[in-house]
Amino acid sequence: MKMKTILLSAAVTAVLGLPAGINGHVLAEGATTGTAGASAPGSKVTAEAGSSHAEAVYKAALPLLVSAARLPDAVRFLNSNIYAVSPYQATVLTLKLENLHRAAMKTWESKFSSSIVQRKLTSVYKAGISMTKLAETTQDASLRDLLKSAGESGYKLETAEGSFFPVIDYAAYRKYKVYVTNDIRDYISIMATEADLPSSKDNGLVISWGDVAARALAQEEFIQSHTKSNRLSAVKSLYSQYVINTFYGQNNTPLFHYDNLEMDLEAQKAYSSILSKNNGSSPFLLKLEGFMKLLKENGYKLDDGVTDYLKTEVPQS
């Protein structure tokens, strides 16, 4: 694998006309060689060559991230070369890729929305299978090209309410986590979790109540830890959804049963377990703790007291 990486780096260098580092590798910023307290001969030259190589790779990537038509090229290039740039540069490139994925989403949704495509997808769709793999299962040339192109552009196929649609394949971003800054590393983890298993479909939760609360906690931790992050607002928006899901549920999976207004038993167990294992100054947990104490006093039923608490502490609008 090491030799393969070296050869790949050399090949990319030759194609792009980039300056090569020693053995095709680039030293991290601030790294030194030799014994402690001393600089090895040529270390300054190596560092300068590494910096030059990183800048060349970074500049080569930027033109690929300005047009949706270049998405396949951008994905391939970043997958092969993101290791060569600095954490700051890797972060910029990763966020530019996500911005481009978002900007191109409507176009891709339109391509998949036609009744003909939807009908064809019904016969080939399998949950958890990549677009590229799905393309290999069909003999329909137009559908195969559509799936292949979408997959290479960085999207995956999802379904809800009987329809199929593309979403960003955030799980594929996991390969960038070791190269980006800490906040974007944590952001990728949050978004990849959503991509692996969306929390809801067809107006109902498809993950456990415990997972709903656990994801909310992870998002809250991001908000508290990365107050200056470029993706702070995105995580705040996601967190707001999870807070509502925690305290209300959804139409097809309400927290309180419609017939007797009793709290869902699995939610009761899950929330009690989370509160017993976690402590601290989490605003989310404090609200959940007050909520559960109130419910315990009234036999875990939705009444005026619980309704007033929700209106005050967890308003829906």
KARAHU-V355844 format. One line per field, one symbol per residue. phi: phi as a letter, one per 20 degrees, with the letter a starting at -180 (. if undefined). psi: psi as a letter, one per 30 degrees, with the letter a starting at -180 (. if undefined). burial: + if it has 9 or more other ideal C-beta (glycine too) atoms within 8 Angstrom, else -. A space follows every 50 residues. Layout:
phi=???
psi=???
burial=???
//
This chain:
phi=.fffffffffffgffemefeeflmddfffnfccnfgncefgnffffffff fffffffgfffgffddbgfeggffffffgecffedfgffffgffffffgf gffegffffffeeffffgfffgedfcgnefgfffgfedefffffffffff ffeodceccalnddbecfeffffgfegfdefgffgfffgfffffffbgfb blmbfdcffffgffffffffffffecfdffdffffffffgffffffecmc gebffdfffcmefgfffgffffffffdcbpdfgffffffffffffffdml cfcffffffffeecfeb
psi=eeeeeeeeeeeeeeefhlkkakgglkklkfkllalkfkklkfeeeeeeee eeeeeeeeefeeffgfkffgeeeeeeeeeffffflleeeeeeeeeeeeee eeefeeeeeeeffkeeeeeefeffkkkfkleeeeeffkfjeeeeeeeeee effgllklkkhglklklkifefffffefflleefeeeeeeeeeeeejkfl khhlkglleeeeeeeeeeeeeeeefifgkfgeeeeeeeeeeeeeeeffal efilekkeeggkkkeeeeeeeeeeeffklagkeeeeeeeeeeeeeefggh kjaeeeeeeeeeeikf.
burial=----++++++-++--+-+-++--+-++------------+--+--++-++ ++++++++-+++-++--+-+++-+++++--++-++-+-++++++++++-+ +--++--++-++----++-++--++-----++-++--+----++++++++ +++++++++----++++++++-++-++-++--+++++++++++++---++ ---++-+-++++++++++++-++--+--+-++--++-++-++++++++++ ---+-++---++++--++-++++++--+---+-+++++++++-++--+-- +----++-++--++---
//
